[in-house]
């Protein structure tokens, strides 16, 4: 894991100073090294704060801040291909890089053991047999098993490609203005350059191709497995006897590939079955596993996490959050996640606090239970959808929720953990696990309108692996409620003068125009307690003011105007509802 940045200046102006400035605000993402490559200069390591001599500024540059997990000190980026045609930076992890490397070793000169260098040589090979950089990237994406945000320059054509993995587990942003195209792992690196910059995401499963003159076109380069077709009626797994061994095999495989080479890991641990199962499997794969939890002193998450950890003999570190510590953390969290949305902030708070403890323990990698609710039907409104609209509609909602994780969960959690220089891994979002889950008859996981728990195959596997039933079949509150964060922020807002009486009709109309993030806010509230799932305007106004204090009043929001067309309409092909 790391941070990447780059600039293409359209007016032939030098980019070195701006590139260094962009990297400076992402130092948390790369405590193990900083390097840039600009124009015709060789790679410059910035630890000495001096550029190599002679040095000539250029109109294009790539930069990289590095958290070393794979590759050691020789894994510094940017990397340049054997023939000098390609220069590449990568943020993420490739889990099949050793297999790919073994195939390429005889024909390519490797200078490190980094998984990122393997991407470069794989792309170099694919480009030699392709008519364009885009065609080569599409072939590369079919080979890679992992998560990635990639920027690569083709020196022969002048093209630059920005590439993101299918689910968007690792984010990459870009901005196009009359002077230059800029891109980075975090929006603040682009905002830092000033001006009124409209920032966009590289969409999951897409590549943005930037011409030498600075024009941009976005292309789809990866497709989901056939099991995720919304109109699928033929399922491979139609009984628990079929589904359980398939799920077990895929999940253990996902855990093994993500723990390979690691002696110590952390677990973001709520005490719910998703994080418990990850910790339960990890203790047999890694020498030391430490679970981390944070919340208010009497929060249900802390109380249950302590009980579960004790019952299962798991090491647990808890950070108790107070109103005072929340006041100190809120600006830092908003700065880290680049977001003002109340649900996003409330969910990030306990993770940010827990990761502060993990950093003290010198943990570099933590595991998360993200994705289970979307792929196994765990949200409390899912059975109500079955009751009112039927199983085809449930599948449509689950697929949509999965493919919207990139902006509703994954970007937030990556930035929250990386604020402490810690990489997060998500075993449930392994493509083989997802493929297995969506090839199950949905009735196996949400057994009917009265199934208030859901995730039945997931829970059954946990019980079969030895996790007690009272843990495997426990219902769980939303993170912001279980940790106590919602209530403490509500109290703080009121103490600072933000109450229902301070909200104007104009502000309410403004809120109605904002993008809704999270399935609970998009539609889940329609099937239950609306007050529980919708943000209180006075809390949102309080967080808006903190956001403005951190980033300034003129800070732009991300431009999402093309996202529905690029993702929802092209991947989530909705079929008609029916029972």
N, C-alpha and C positions, 0 to 999 in steps of 0.2 A: 504494500500500500504506500501511497505517496500523493504528491500533488503535481499537476502538470500545467503549463501555461505556454502561450505562444502569441506572436503578433506577425501580421503581414501588413506592412505599410504600403498604401496605394500611391503615395507621392514620392517614393524612393528616399524617404527619410530614415535615419538610423533608429533602431528599436531597443538598443541595449539598456538604456536607462529605464525605460518603461517596463521592460521585461524583468529587470531586477526588482523594480518596485512591486510588480505583481507577485513575484515569488516571496517577497518580504512579508506579505500578510498571510502566507500559508506555511510559515515556518513550523507550526505545530504538526503539519502533515508530513514533514520531512526532517526529523531531528538528526538523521544519520548522514546527511549530505545535501549539497546544493550545487547544481551545475547548469550552464547554459551553452548553447551553440548558436551563434549568430553569423549569417552570411557565409563567407568562405573560411571563417576561422575554425580551428579545431575546438573540441569540447573544452570549456573552461570550468574548472572546479572553483566554486566561489568561497570556500572556507577561508582562504587567505585574503579575501576581499580585493584581490588584484587580478586584472585581466592579463593574459599572456601577451608577450611582446614578440613580433609586431602584432597589432590588433587593428582591424579596420571594421567599423560599424557596418551593418547591413540592414536591408529592408525587411528581412524575415529572420525570426529567431524562435527557438524552442528552449524551454526551461523546465527544470525538474527538481523537486525537493523530495527526499527519499527516506522512507521508513524501511530499514533492511529486514526482511523476513527470509527471502530466498536470494542467494547470490553473493552474500558477503560484501566486502569492500570493493570487489571488482565488478559489482553490479550497478555501477553508477551510469546514469543516463544523461543525455541522449546517446543512443547507439546508432552507428552507421553500418550499412550493409557491406559485404565483401567487395562488391563492385563499385561502392561509393554512390550508388544511385539513390538509396533511401536513407533518411534519418528519422528515427522514431523515439517517442516517449510513451510510456504506458503506466497507467494506474490500475491496479487490480491484482488478481491471482489467477494463474493458469494451472489447472490441476493435472492435465495430461502432458505437461511440458517435457517430462523426461522421455516419454514414448516418442514424442515428435523429435526431440533432440537426437535420440538414438538413430533415427532415420536420416537425419540431416548431417550428422557429424562428418561423414566421409566426404561431403562436397562443400562444406561451409567451415569457415574459420571462426570458432567461438573464442571469445576473450574473457568470458565469465561463466558462472553456473546459473545465471539469472533466468527466470522464466520469461522476462521481458525480451531478452536477446533472442530467445527461441521464436517469439512472435515475429521479430524482424526477419530472421532467416527463412521462416516459413513463408512470409509475404514475399520475400525476394524470390523464392522458388516459384510461387504461384504467379508472380508478375512475369516471369520468363516465359510462361505458357499461356498468357492472357493478352487480350487486345487492349486492355485499359487497367488503370489502377483500381477502378470500381469493380471490375470483373475479378481481379486478384483478391480484393478484400472480401468479396462475396464467397469465394472459394475458401479463403482463410477462416471465415466465420464458421463454416461448416465443420472445420477440423478442430477448432478450439473448444475445450471444455473448461469453462471458467467464467470470471467476471472481469470486465475491462472497460476503461475509457482510454482510447488510443488517439494520438496525433502523429501523422507521418507525412513527410515531405518527399515528393518524387522530384529529384533535381533535374531529371531529363525533360520533364514536361512543365515543371513549375507548380504542378498541382499539390494541394495539401488535402488530406483526408482526416476528418474527425469521426471516430467510430465508437459506438456504444453497444454493450452486450444486449441480448434479446430481452431480458427483464429490466434492464436499466439499473442493475445492482450498484454500478459505479457511475456517478454522474459526470457530465461534461457540458459546459455552457459556452456560448459564443455570442459575440456582438458584431454587427456590421454597420459601420458609419462611413461617411464620405472620405475620411482620412485613412482608416485602417480596419482590418478584421482582427479581433482579439478573441482568445478562447482560454478557458481555465477550468480547473476542478471545482472552484468556488466562485460564486458571483462577485463577492467582495473584491476579488483580484481585478475584475473588470471595472467595477464601480470606482475603484481607487484611482483610475486614470482620469476621472472627472468627466464633465460633459453630461449630456442627457442620453445615456446609452440604453438602448432597448436590448435586454438580454433574453436569449432564447436557450432552450435545452436542445442538445443533440438527443433525438428521441431514441428510446430503446429499440434495438434491432435495426438501427439506421446508420448511414454514413453521410456526413455533409462534405461534399466535394467543393473545394475552393480553388478557383482558377488562379493562374499567375497574376491576372489583373484584379482579382478580388471579388469576382462574382461567385454566388453560392447556389448550389442545388442539393437538396436532400433526397437520398435514395434509400429504399428498404433493402437490407442485405442479409436478413435472417428471418426465418419463418418458424412459428411454433409447431410442435409435433401435432400429428393428426388427431391425437386424443383430445385436443383442446378445441375441436370444431364444435360450435355451439349447437348444431343440429344433429350431433352424434346420437345414435340410438342403440348401436351395437357395442356392448361393453365386454371387455376381455374377462373382467372379474365380476362375477354375479353372486358370489357367496363369500362368507367370512373365510371358509377353508381355502378358497382361491386367493383372496385379497391379502390375508395376513402374511403368508410367506413371501409374497412378491414385495409388499411394503417393507418388511423386515430386511430383505436382501438389498433393496435400493437405499434404504436409510443408513444401514451399516456401511455400505459402500460410500455414501456421501460423507459420512463421518470419518472414515478411514482416509479418504483423499484429502480432507481438510485438516486432519491432525498429523499427517505425515511430516516427520522431521521436527515436530514440536515436543518439547519436554514439559512445558508449562502453558496452561491456558486459563482464561477466566470464562465464566458463564454469567450472562445477564439473567438473573435468577429471581423470578417473582414468586416461586412456589407453585405456580400453575403447571399443568401436566406438560406443556410444550417445552419449557425450559428444564423441567425435571427430567424428562426423557433424554434430552441432550446431555445433561450432566451425568445421568445414569450410564449412558453408553460411553461417554468420554473417559470415565474413570478407569475403564479397561483398556483404553487406547493411549493415554497420556500419563506420564509419571505423576504430575501434580495438577489437580483441578481445583480452582478456587471459585466459589460462587459469590456474586456481588448483588446486593439489594440496597435500596434506599427508599425512604418514605418518612412520614411523620411517626412519632413514637408509638402511637396506638393504632396505626394504619393496619388494615387487614392483611396487606401484602407482607409487611414485616413480620407480623405475628405468625402467619401461616408459613412463610419462608423459613423462619427459625424452627418451627415444629417439623417441617418436612426435612430440612437439612439434618436435624438431630435424629429423626427416625431412620434416615437413609445413610447416616454417617458421612455426610458431605461437609466439607469445610466451607463456612459461610462468613463473609465479612459484610457488616451492615453499616451504612452511614445514615444516621438519624437527621432528618431535615427539620429545621425550625423556621419560624417566620423570619428571624434575622438572617439566617443563611440563605433563605429564598430571596430576600431583598438584595443580597450581595450577588447571587447567582443569576438573577433574571437578565440583567444587561449582558452578561457573559454568554448566556445561552442563546439569546436573541442574536448576538454577534456571531455565534458559532453556526446556528442553523439557518441564518439569513431569512428569518420568517417571523411574522407577527401573529399568525393565526393562533387563537387561544388553545385549541386542542393540541396543535403541534407543540406549543410551548409547554403545556401542562404534561404531556407525555415525555418530552425531552428532559424535564427537570430531574426526575429520579434516576434516569440513565446517566445524565451528566454527573450527578452527585456520586453515583456508584462507581463511575469510571475514574473519579478523583482518587478513590481508594485503590483501584486497580493500578493506576499509575504509580502510586506509592509502593506497590508491591512489584514494580518493574515488569508488569504484564504487557506483552506486545500484541497479543491476539485474544479477542473474546468471541464467544459463540452466542448466537441469539436464537430464540424460538420463533422468529418471524416467519409468516407464511402459512402456518398450519390452518388457521381459521378460514383462509381463502381456499385452500386446496382440499380440505376435509370437511368443510361446512360447519364451522364453529360459532358463527355469530348468532345471537339470540333471535334475530329477525328472520333467519333462514327458514325455520319450520313454519313461520307465519306466511312466508312466500309460498311454500309448498301447499299450505291450506287454501290460499286465495288464488294462486296462479298456476300451481303444478310444478313438477320436477323439471321440465324443459326451461321454465323461467328461472328456477333456482340455479341451474347450470349456467345460464346466461349471466346471472348476477355474480356467480363465483368466478367465472372467467374474466369478467370486466373488473372485478375487485382485484384479481391477481395482476392483471396488466396495468392497473393504476397504482400498484404498490410503489412504483418508481418515485412518484411525487408525494404520495400520501404517507409513506413510511420510510422507504430506503434512503432517500437523500437526507432526510432528517437524522436517521440513526448513524449513517456514515459520518456526517459532520459532527454529531454529538460525541462519538467515540474518538474520532480523529482530532477533536479539540484537545484531547489528552495524549495524542500520539499513539493511539491504539487502533488496530485494525479489527473490524467486525466481520465474522463469517456466518453464513446463513445456510446450514445443511438442508433445511426443509425446502429451500429454493433450488436445490440441485435439479437439473432438468430431468434426470431419470426418476427422481422422487415425484416430481410434478406429473410426468407422463404416466407413472403408475397410478397416482391418485385419481387422475381424470379418466383413466380407463376402467375405473370401478363404477358399477351402477350406483348412482347417487343415493339410492334408497339404503345402501349399506351404511352410509355415514349419517344421513338425516333420515331416520326410519319412518317419520311421519309428522303430521302437524303438532303432535304432543311431545315430540322429542326435544326437550329444552336444552339438552347438553350438546348434541351433535358430535362430530368427530369420532364416531363409534369405532371405526377400524383403528384409528390412532390410539384411542383409549384402551381398546382390547389388546393391542400389541404391548402397550406399556404394562398392563396387568400381567400378560404372559411372560414378560421379561423380568418380573419380580417386584414391580412397583405396587405397593398396597392399593386396593380398590378405592379406599377413601381419598387417596391422592389422585389416582387415575381418573376417577369419575367426579372430581370436585368441579363445581361451577365457579367461574371467576369473574370479578368485576373488571370494567374497563380500567386501563392503567392509571388514568388520571384520578379515578375515584378510589381504586384499591390502594394507591400510594398516599392518598390524602391531599394531593396537590391542588385539586380543583377548589377545595374548601379553604385552603390557606391563601390562595391567590384571590379568591372572592373576598376574604377578610381584609387582605392588604389593599385591594382596590377601594373598598369602602372607607378604610382608614385614610386613604389619600384623596377622598372626596369624589370618588366615582361611584355613583349610585344610580338606581333606576330613574330618579328625578333629574339627573344631569344629561340624560340622553334625549337628543332632539329628534324630531321626525326626519329631518334631513340626514342625520347620521344613520338612522335605521334604513333609509332608502339606499344609502351608500353601501351598507353591509349587504343588502340584498343583491347587489351587483357583483360582490366578490365571489371568487371561485370557492366552492365548497370542497374541502379536503377530508377524505375519510368516508367510508361507506355509511357510518352512522349519521353523518351530516348530509350526505348526498340523497339517501333514501331510507336508511334504517329507522329513523325517527317516525316514519309513517306507520310502522308496524308495532309501535310501543309507546313508551313514555317520551313525549316530545321534549318536555322540560329537561329530562335527564341527558339527552344527546345534543341538543342545540345550545350554542354558545350564548351566554348572557351578554347583551350589548355593553353593559357597564364594565365587564371584565375585558372585553375586546378593546374598548376605548382606552382603558388603563394600559394595556399592552401596546396599543398603537403609539401612545405617548413615549413609552420606553424605547420602542423601535426608532422613533424619530430622534430621540436623544442619542442613540447609538450610531445611526447611519445618516441622520439629517432629514429634514422635512421633505427635501426634493428627491429622496431616494426612489428610484423607479422599481415597480414590481416586475416580475418576470412576464414576458410576453408569451401567452399560451394560445394565441389565436389559431395556430395551425395544428395544435396537438390533437384535437378530436378527429380531424381529417386523417392525420398521419397514423394515428394509433387506433382509436375506437372504431372508425368506419372501415379500417382495412384489416384489422386483426379480429376484433370482436364482432363477428358477423351474426347479428342477432336473428334468431328464428322466432316464429310466432309462438306465443305462450300456449300452454295446453296441459291438461292433466293426464 
